[in-house]
């Protein structure tokens, strides 16, 4: 059930969107999957992992890297998100787990926007895991610390999250 229904209060700091996205390689064979989690309020990437498998283990390890408890983790209806392993972890973290409507990427627009930027700006000529990891790591650091966003009043995600 989607508890959020696109009605996001920008002051709420406890909503995190997550998804896993296919990362193509130029070389035929195994491709990669990027699992990431983004704060709805600050637009900061809170956690990410790259893997050659899009499974519940990838999602569990991404969630474990989020430095919070008692939050709302919004995802799509992917089998890895509804798996017992992921749902058990979220219960232990006291997290609510709404899921977006089926075939409605706008319900999870923050993470979809991030993946669109990453793929459009950086992932055009990647052939190895190490190259993918390095490019994604660079992009996330840039996205969090240098990329200003209109929806954040022309601030970076990291600067929005800093309390003075």
Long-range contacts (C-beta under 8 A, 24 or more apart in sequence): 1-98, 1-99, 2-74, 2-98, 2-99, 2-100, 2-101, 2-107, 3-72, 3-96, 3-98, 4-72, 4-74, 4-98, 4-107, 5-107, 6-106, 6-107, 8-40, 10-40, 10-41, 11-41, 12-40, 12-41, 13-39, 13-41, 13-42, 14-68, 14-70, 14-71, 14-72, 15-39, 15-40, 15-41, 15-71, 15-72, 15-74, 16-40, 16-46, 16-66, 16-68, 16-71, 16-72, 16-73, 16-74, 17-74, 17-75, 17-108, 17-109, 17-110, 17-111, 18-59, 18-62, 18-63, 18-73, 18-74, 18-75, 18-81, 18-111, 19-75, 19-76, 19-78, 19-108, 19-111, 19-112, 19-115, 20-54, 20-58, 20-59, 20-78, 20-80, 21-115, 21-119, 22-54, 23-50, 23-119, 23-123, 23-126, 23-132, 23-136, 24-123, 24-126, 25-126, 25-127, 25-128, 25-132, 26-125, 26-126, 26-127, 27-127, 27-128, 32-129, 32-132, 33-58, 34-115, 34-118, 34-136, 35-59, 35-61, 35-62, 36-62, 36-111, 36-114, 36-115, 36-140, 37-62, 37-63, 37-65, 37-66, 37-73, 37-111, 38-110, 38-111, 38-114, 39-110, 39-157, 39-161, 40-74, 40-110, 41-160, 41-161, 42-152, 42-157, 42-158, 42-160, 42-161, 43-110, 43-114, 43-149, 43-151, 43-152, 43-157, 43-160, 44-144, 44-157, 44-158, 44-160, 44-161, 45-114, 45-140, 45-143, 45-144, 45-157, 48-136, 48-140, 50-129, 50-132, 50-133, 50-136, 52-129, 54-78, 54-80, 55-80, 56-80, 56-83, 56-85, 56-86, 57-85, 59-83, 59-86, 60-85, 60-86, 60-89, 63-89, 63-90, 63-93, 64-89, 69-93, 69-94, 69-95, 70-94, 70-95, 71-95, 71-96, 72-96, 72-97, 72-98, 73-97, 74-98, 74-99, 74-100, 74-107, 74-108, 75-99, 75-100, 75-108, 76-100, 76-105, 76-107, 76-108, 77-102, 114-143, 117-143, 118-143
